[in-house]
Amino acid sequence: IRDSTKDMSGFDIAKRILEQNPDQQIIFTTSWDPNTFSRGLRTISLDIDKHPVLQKPFMFSQLLGLLKPVKSK
C-alpha cells in the first residue's frame, strides 16, 4: 500500500483509510493556516470535530490528550 500512496495528499490518504475503516481515529497535524486546512477537510467531507487538528508546533501532551482508548468489540 505504501507505493500506491506515494503521491497522495494526507487528505486523500485519510479518506482512503476511513473508507476501509470508518471508525478509525485520525488526528491531523499541520503547519497550514487553520482556515485553509479546514477547507481541505471539507473537500473530502471530513468532520473537523470528529478528526481533530493539531497546529504545529504543538506539545506532546496536546497529542496525548486527544488519544482515545480502543473500543473492544
TIPA-828612 format. One record per residue (C-alpha): chain; residue number from 0; residue in one letter; x, y, z. Coordinates in steps of 0.1 Angstrom, whole numbers. Layout:
# residues N
 mol seq type    c1    c2    c3
   A NUM    a     X     Y     Z
...
This chain:
# residues 73
 mol seq type    c1    c2    c3
   A   0    i     0     0     0
   A   1    r    29    23     6
   A   2    d    39    25   -31
   A   3    s     3    33   -41
   A   4    t     1    62   -17
   A   5    k    34    78   -26
   A   6    d    20   108   -44
   A   7    m   -13   111   -25
   A   8    s   -20   140    -2
   A   9    g   -27   134    35
   A  10    f   -63   143    29
   A  11    d   -66   115     2
   A  12    i   -48    90    24
   A  13    a   -71    98    54
   A  14    k  -102    94    31
   A  15    r   -89    61    19
   A  16    i   -83    48    54
   A  17    l  -118    59    65
   A  18    e  -134    42    35
   A  19    q  -118    10    47
   A  20    n  -124    16    84
   A  21    p  -149    43    92
   A  22    d  -143    41   129
   A  23    q  -105    47   126
   A  24    q   -93    76   148
   A  25    i   -73   101   128
   A  26    i   -55   132   143
   A  27    f   -41   156   117
   A  28    t   -10   177   124
   A  29    t    -3   206   102
   A  30    s    16   239    98
   A  31    w   -11   251    74
   A  32    d   -33   281    82
   A  33    p   -64   266   101
   A  34    n   -89   280    76
   A  35    t   -71   266    46
   A  36    f   -68   232    64
   A  37    s  -105   232    73
   A  38    r  -114   238    37
   A  39    g   -92   209    27
   A  40    l  -110   186    51
   A  41    r  -144   198    38
   A  42    t  -133   189     2
   A  43    i  -131   153    12
   A  44    s  -162   155    35
   A  45    l  -143   150    68
   A  46    d  -157   165   100
   A  47    i  -131   186   119
   A  48    d  -149   178   152
   A  49    k  -145   141   147
   A  50    h  -109   143   134
   A  51    p   -90   168   154
   A  52    v   -63   190   140
   A  53    l   -31   200   159
   A  54    q   -14   231   147
   A  55    k    24   227   146
   A  56    p    43   233   167
   A  57    f    23   215   194
   A  58    m    31   200   228
   A  59    f    32   162   230
   A  60    s     8   165   259
   A  61    q   -18   180   235
   A  62    l   -15   149   213
   A  63    l   -18   126   242
   A  64    g   -49   144   253
   A  65    l   -66   136   220
   A  66    l   -59    99   220
   A  67    k   -88    77   228
   A  68    p   -87    41   240
   A  69    v   -96    14   216
   A  70    k  -131     2   219
   A  71    s  -133   -36   224
   A  72    k  -157   -55   203
